[in-house]
Structure formats: structure tokens, C-alpha cells
Amino acid sequence: MNISNTKNMLSQLERKINAFGDKFRVLRDRSIHVDYRADGVGVRNKNLSFLDDQTFADAWTMSAELNKEGWRKRKRGVPDIRWRAHICCWAAQHGLGLDGDFVECGVHTGILSLTVCHYLSMGSVPKSFWLFDTFEGIPLDGLNEAQRRQASALNRNVYSNVWDLAQRNFAPFPNARLVRGVLPGSLDEARIERIAYLSIDLNHAPAEMATIERLWPKLSLGAIVVIDDYAFRDHEAQYEAWNDFAARQGKMIVTLPTGQGLLIR
Ligand SMILES: C[S@@+](CC[C@H](N)C(=O)[O-])C[C@H]1O[C@@H](n2cnc3c(N)ncnc32)[C@H](O)[C@@H]1O
């Protein structure tokens, strides 16, 4: 074996050892979250440090705890929708720099909006957070047969009268303004001039469309609309309605792996 062959072999060996070292370092560094499997989303080998961000983790834990009573009808309790909550926190944080209030349509006991409130310390943000819901499930009036069946199943399996609990959950945030009533009519009860962040989660296409038609002109340019059920199976009516709406505005909605859609004003 000549010297140059030996040098080649040594440098190949060195490269292999270095590559193994890199892999080993990633495996060894258990402080980095790299896998996630919840809410119909599964990813591997991604940097998911947002899950360990202390402010986010504390906000989520607080929200999940406060929502327990609202999810007592569900065997597995509060669903693990941390990635969806992360998207809402990001969109709301972006809204801090824009003119207008925060709005969520479809609140229940507030998994998403309470995470946002705790994450951003909403009490000290100079904006109102308008929170619209019947606080007793999806209204059945005016629904066709198929819509009525879907809404009744949700009302039976998840929703109930949560008005007292919702009031208690948001009590630490004086600028969180709960509006009880049927959308879109209940929009008349709030004085909203501009909107900097909008989350829509009514699980019902006609109500979501009637609501966005009224709120779209109030959104500040650049404000993000988070559409919670956009790309979920069995929510195709919402998917199509939102795509039609976006196309009429000359916009496109991005589909996230979480099933949420994002639309930017
Ligand atoms: C999926 S839940 C909302 C979950 C909530 N975003 C969270 O983070 O926990 C849907 C909510 O929409 C409400 N809702 C549906 N249709 C409505 C309407 N037309 N007017 C007011 N509330 C409605 C229901 O009462 C229910 O609480």
C-alpha cells in the first residue's frame, strides 16, 4: 500500500467519523424536540423548539387546564392542538404591530384564544380581544338536513352551555370582551373599527361566510386570518366556501399541515 492510498483511506475514515459525530450530537441533544404526533399531524426530525419555548409552554398548559371542564363530554378531554395554538400565537403576535383589535369567532371555552391571551399577556396589550360565540353550541335554525346532522352531532358530543366557564376563564383579561349571541348578527353588539388578528372557528360554512363578508373590510392590510377547520376532512363545504371567498378578493389561502388555512388581508 503506498502513502497516497493510506492518506485517502485516512481522510475517508475521518469524514465518516465526523458524520457520525454530527448525527450523534443531534441524538444526544434531547433538549431539542424533533418529533410531534397529535391532532392528525405527524412529523419527524424537525426542529420543533416552539414546543419548549417557556412562554408558549406555560400559556398552553394554563389554557389546557382551564379548558378541561369545557371538554368533559369528550373521553380524551382537551385535545392536544398545540401546533394550531402556536399558529394563532404567531398570527396574533404579528397583529400587535397593526392597527385594530383581535377577534375570534367561535370560542367555546377558549383553547386557542386563552393560549393567545396568556402568551401575549393580553391584559397589558392596548387592544380589545372580541370573543364571539353562542357559548351553547351551533345554532340549528336555517340549516339544511346535512348541516343539521353535522351540527347536532357536534352539539351532542362536545358543546354545552359554557357561558359561566368562559366568563371565568377570561376574567383575568379585562380587555377580553365576550359577546354572547348568534353570528353574524351578534357582530352588531361590538364596536369594532379595525381588526389586526382574526381567528374563525365556527365549524359551519354559512355562518363563517356571513361573518367574513362583514369583517373583511375591517381588517388592516397585512392582518392574518386563521381559518381553523379549513383543510379538515368532512369540512369540505368550508374549504370550498373559503376558496371562493379568497378568489373573489384576488387572494389564495395556504393549507397548513395542522388543517388550518391562512389568509392575509
Ligand atoms: C370548534 S368550537 C370553537 C373552539 C375554540 N376556537 C377553541 O379554541 O376552543 C366552535 C364554536 O362555534 C360556536 N358557533 C358555531 N356557530 C355559531 C354561530 N352562528 N354563532 C355563534 N357561535 C357559533 C359554537 O358554539 C362553538 O363553541
The ligand as a MOL file (V3000), in Angstrom:
LIG
                    3D

  0  0  0     0  0            999 V3000
M  V30 BEGIN CTAB
M  V30 COUNTS 27 29 0 0 0
M  V30 BEGIN ATOM
M  V30 1 C -64.8690 24.4340 17.4050 0
M  V30 2 S -65.6640 25.4240 18.5610 0 CHG=1
M  V30 3 C -64.5370 26.6960 18.8690 0
M  V30 4 C -63.3170 26.2120 19.5860 0
M  V30 5 C -62.4140 27.3380 20.0450 0
M  V30 6 N -61.8800 28.1140 18.9570 0
M  V30 7 C -61.2990 26.8560 20.9460 0
M  V30 8 O -60.1560 27.2780 20.7430 0
M  V30 9 O -61.5640 26.0940 21.8660 0 CHG=-1
M  V30 10 C -66.9100 26.1770 17.6050 0
M  V30 11 C -67.7530 27.1700 18.3600 0
M  V30 12 O -68.5150 27.9230 17.4260 0
M  V30 13 C -69.7340 28.2850 18.0150 0
M  V30 14 N -70.6580 28.6520 16.9370 0
M  V30 15 C -70.9420 27.9340 15.8260 0
M  V30 16 N -71.7990 28.6080 15.0250 0
M  V30 17 C -72.0450 29.7940 15.6390 0
M  V30 18 C -72.8350 30.9340 15.3060 0
M  V30 19 N -73.5570 31.0200 14.1720 0
M  V30 20 N -72.8360 31.9660 16.1760 0
M  V30 21 C -72.1000 31.9340 17.3120 0
M  V30 22 N -71.3510 30.8810 17.6780 0
M  V30 23 C -71.3200 29.8170 16.8710 0
M  V30 24 C -70.1130 27.0670 18.8410 0
M  V30 25 O -70.9450 27.4400 19.9130 0
M  V30 26 C -68.7600 26.5480 19.3240 0
M  V30 27 O -68.4630 26.9800 20.6140 0
M  V30 END ATOM
M  V30 BEGIN BOND
M  V30 1 1 1 2
M  V30 2 1 2 3
M  V30 3 1 2 10
M  V30 4 1 3 4
M  V30 5 1 4 5
M  V30 6 1 5 6
M  V30 7 1 5 7
M  V30 8 2 7 8
M  V30 9 1 7 9
M  V30 10 1 10 11
M  V30 11 1 11 12
M  V30 12 1 11 26
M  V30 13 1 12 13
M  V30 14 1 13 14
M  V30 15 1 13 24
M  V30 16 1 14 15
M  V30 17 1 14 23
M  V30 18 2 15 16
M  V30 19 1 16 17
M  V30 20 1 17 18
M  V30 21 2 17 23
M  V30 22 1 18 19
M  V30 23 2 18 20
M  V30 24 1 20 21
M  V30 25 2 21 22
M  V30 26 1 22 23
M  V30 27 1 24 25
M  V30 28 1 24 26
M  V30 29 1 26 27
M  V30 END BOND
M  V30 END CTAB
M  END
